[in-house]
Amino acid sequence: MSRGGPATVDRQGDPHCPARPVAAPAEPPIGDLVLAFKALGDPVRLRLLLMIAAHPNGEACVCDLTPAFTVSGPTISHHLKTLREAGLVTCDRRGTWVFYRAVTDTLRRLGDVLRVGEDATADAP
């Protein structure tokens, strides 16, 4: 038994696994989207983004978002900051309130990266 390296299997002659080279698809420029995908891995942040994107006029006041969650206001602020740093939302302060909007270009790029099939090759970034 070998130690330390990955196990390799000789598939020569195996009719169920013919040895055919597979070309890797061209990698789209996704480096900056990794942070966005990580941010959306948290259910509170995903829900916040969905609420902001679905809000009338495309923006939501933090006062509209906070009551929908059982977590504290500072926790909501932390999650919104993470979404801002990931480029998923932007905000404007108006008096004592902060209004959030989804960044549609970032959301569109996330969708383009996840698209599969014929549409993916036609519109890939």
C-alpha positions in Angstrom: 0.0 0.0 0.0 1.4 3.4 -0.9 1.5 6.3 1.5 1.4 10.1 1.1 0.1 10.5 -2.4 -3.3 10.3 -4.0 -4.4 6.9 -5.2 -4.4 6.3 -8.9 -6.5 3.8 -10.8 -5.4 2.3 -14.1 -8.6 2.6 -16.3 -6.9 1.0 -19.4 -9.3 -1.4 -20.9 -12.2 -0.5 -18.6 -15.2 -0.3 -21.0 -17.2 1.8 -18.4 -14.6 4.5 -18.1 -12.9 5.1 -21.5 -9.8 7.3 -21.2 -10.7 10.4 -23.1 -9.0 13.8 -22.5 -11.5 16.4 -21.2 -10.8 20.0 -22.1 -11.3 22.4 -19.2 -13.7 25.2 -19.9 -12.2 28.7 -20.1 -12.3 30.2 -16.7 -14.3 33.4 -16.4 -12.8 36.3 -14.3 -14.4 35.3 -11.0 -11.8 36.4 -8.4 -13.9 39.3 -7.1 -17.1 37.3 -7.1 -15.7 34.8 -4.6 -16.3 37.3 -1.8 -19.9 37.7 -3.0 -20.5 34.0 -3.0 -19.0 33.7 0.5 -21.3 36.4 1.7 -24.4 34.7 0.4 -23.4 31.5 2.2 -25.0 32.9 5.4 -28.8 32.6 5.5 -29.4 36.0 7.2 -27.3 37.8 4.5 -29.0 35.9 1.7 -32.4 36.8 3.1 -31.4 40.4 3.6 -30.3 40.6 0.0 -33.5 39.1 -1.3 -35.6 41.5 0.8 -33.6 44.5 -0.5 -33.8 43.4 -4.1 -37.6 42.7 -3.8 -38.4 46.0 -2.0 -40.5 48.6 -3.8 -38.4 51.2 -5.6 -35.4 48.8 -5.4 -34.3 50.1 -2.0 -35.0 49.3 1.6 -34.5 51.2 4.8 -32.7 49.4 7.5 -35.8 50.1 9.7 -37.8 47.9 7.2 -35.3 45.1 7.4 -34.5 44.7 11.1 -38.0 43.6 12.3 -38.0 40.6 10.0 -35.2 38.9 12.0 -34.8 37.6 15.5 -31.1 38.8 15.7 -30.1 42.1 17.2 -29.8 45.4 15.3 -26.0 45.4 15.5 -25.9 41.9 14.0 -28.1 43.1 11.1 -25.6 46.0 10.6 -22.7 43.5 10.6 -24.4 41.4 7.9 -25.3 44.5 5.8 -21.6 45.6 6.1 -20.5 42.2 4.8 -22.9 42.5 1.9 -21.6 46.0 1.1 -17.9 44.8 1.3 -18.8 42.0 -1.1 -20.3 44.4 -3.6 -23.8 43.0 -3.3 -25.5 46.1 -1.9 -24.8 49.8 -1.7 -26.3 52.3 0.7 -27.2 56.0 1.3 -27.6 57.7 4.7 -30.6 60.0 4.9 -30.7 61.6 8.3 -30.6 58.8 10.9 -31.6 56.1 8.5 -29.6 54.1 6.0 -31.2 52.9 2.7 -29.9 49.8 0.9 -30.0 48.9 -2.8 -28.9 45.7 -4.5 -26.0 46.1 -7.0 -27.6 44.6 -10.1 -24.3 44.3 -12.0 -22.9 42.1 -9.3 -26.0 40.0 -9.2 -26.0 39.7 -13.0 -22.4 38.5 -12.9 -23.1 35.9 -10.3 -25.9 34.6 -12.5 -23.7 34.5 -15.5 -21.1 32.5 -13.7 -23.7 30.0 -12.6 -25.4 29.7 -15.9 -25.0 26.2 -17.5 -25.7 24.8 -20.9 -25.7 26.6 -24.2 -26.6 29.9 -22.7 -23.4 29.8 -20.6 -21.1 29.8 -23.6 -22.9 32.5 -25.4 -22.9 35.1 -22.6 -20.1 34.1 -20.3 -18.1 37.0 -18.9 
